[in-house]
Amino acid sequence: QVHQVESGGGLVQPGGSLRLSCIASGFIFKDYAMSWYRQAPGKERELVATITTMGDGPNYADSVKGRFTISRDNAKNMVYLQMNSLKPEDTAVYYCHRRFIHDNAWGQGTRVTVSS
């Protein structure tokens, strides 16, 4: 089955940290650019961070620069999102996304809630 599965979401206080993980299966992971998106209640899905096939030059949304770090392990078919200094506005469902030529898809998402 071709898919990716996210984990690591939960409830965290403002200023806290979480590490999201995404494990991929059914496709040649090292050939795909991987991204994290998020969708907050009542808002459109937005791109959070993207990493190339070899992990070079990750790109971030301005709202998370300096706080979030995307990384990948091609040997384990994993992509991660380290989230530090979390804010209430980071509350959303976070989705792992794969992209290679015409193939692109999201996982089922993991919910992150930042609240005191």
C-alpha positions as CSV (number, residue, x, y, z in Angstrom):
1,Q,0.0,0.0,0.0
2,V,1.3,3.4,-1.0
3,H,1.0,5.9,1.8
4,Q,2.6,7.8,4.6
5,V,1.5,7.8,8.3
6,E,2.1,10.7,10.7
7,S,2.5,10.4,14.4
8,G,3.7,12.5,17.4
9,G,0.9,15.0,17.7
10,G,-0.8,15.9,21.0
11,L,-1.5,18.6,23.5
12,V,1.4,20.9,24.5
13,Q,1.7,24.1,26.4
14,P,2.8,27.4,24.8
15,G,6.6,27.4,24.6
16,G,6.8,23.7,24.5
17,S,8.1,21.3,21.9
18,L,6.9,18.4,19.8
19,R,8.5,16.1,17.2
20,L,6.3,14.8,14.5
21,S,7.2,11.7,12.5
22,C,6.1,10.4,9.2
23,I,6.8,6.9,8.0
24,A,6.5,6.2,4.3
25,S,5.8,2.9,2.5
26,G,5.0,1.5,-0.9
27,F,7.1,4.0,-2.9
28,I,10.8,4.9,-3.5
29,F,11.1,7.3,-0.6
30,K,14.5,8.8,-1.6
31,D,13.0,10.0,-5.0
32,Y,10.4,12.1,-3.3
33,A,10.4,15.6,-2.0
34,M,8.6,15.6,1.3
35,S,6.7,18.4,3.1
36,W,4.7,19.1,6.1
37,Y,1.4,21.0,5.7
38,R,-1.1,22.0,8.4
39,Q,-4.7,23.0,8.5
40,A,-6.1,25.0,11.4
41,P,-9.9,25.0,12.1
42,G,-11.7,27.1,9.6
43,K,-8.6,27.8,7.6
44,E,-7.1,26.5,4.4
45,R,-4.3,24.0,4.4
46,E,-0.9,25.7,4.3
47,L,2.7,24.6,3.6
48,V,4.8,24.5,6.7
49,A,8.2,23.1,5.5
50,T,9.7,21.2,2.5
51,I,12.8,19.1,2.2
52,T,14.4,17.9,-1.0
53,T,15.3,14.3,-1.8
54,M,18.8,14.6,-0.3
55,G,17.8,16.8,2.5
56,D,19.3,20.0,1.1
57,G,18.0,23.5,1.5
58,P,14.8,23.0,3.4
59,N,12.3,25.8,3.0
60,Y,9.9,27.1,5.7
61,A,6.8,29.2,6.0
62,D,7.7,32.6,7.5
63,S,5.5,31.8,10.5
64,V,7.7,28.9,11.6
65,K,11.2,30.0,10.6
66,G,13.6,29.7,13.4
67,R,11.2,27.5,15.4
68,F,10.6,24.4,13.3
69,T,13.1,22.1,11.6
70,I,12.3,19.5,8.9
71,S,14.6,16.5,8.4
72,R,14.6,13.1,6.8
73,D,16.2,9.7,7.0
74,N,16.1,8.0,3.6
75,A,17.4,4.8,5.1
76,K,14.4,4.6,7.4
77,N,11.8,6.1,5.0
78,M,11.1,8.8,7.6
79,V,10.6,12.5,7.6
80,Y,10.4,14.6,10.8
81,L,9.2,18.0,12.0
82,Q,10.8,19.3,15.2
83,M,8.6,22.0,16.5
84,N,10.0,24.3,19.3
85,S,8.6,27.4,21.0
86,L,5.1,26.4,20.0
87,K,2.4,29.0,20.0
88,P,-1.4,28.7,20.2
89,E,-1.6,29.7,16.5
90,D,0.4,26.5,15.7
91,T,-2.7,24.5,16.6
92,A,-3.7,22.5,13.6
93,V,-3.8,19.1,12.0
94,Y,-0.4,18.4,10.5
95,Y,0.0,16.4,7.3
96,C,3.0,14.7,5.7
97,H,3.0,15.2,1.9
98,R,5.0,13.4,-0.8
99,R,5.7,14.7,-4.3
100,F,7.5,13.3,-7.4
101,I,6.6,14.4,-10.9
102,H,2.8,13.6,-11.1
103,D,2.5,11.7,-7.8
104,N,1.6,13.7,-4.8
105,A,-0.5,12.8,-1.7
106,W,-1.1,13.6,1.9
107,G,-1.2,11.3,4.9
108,Q,-4.1,11.2,7.3
109,G,-2.7,13.8,9.6
110,T,-1.8,14.2,13.3
111,R,-3.4,16.8,15.5
112,V,-1.4,19.3,17.4
113,T,-3.0,21.5,20.1
114,V,-1.1,24.3,21.8
115,S,-2.9,25.5,24.8
116,S,-2.4,26.2,28.5
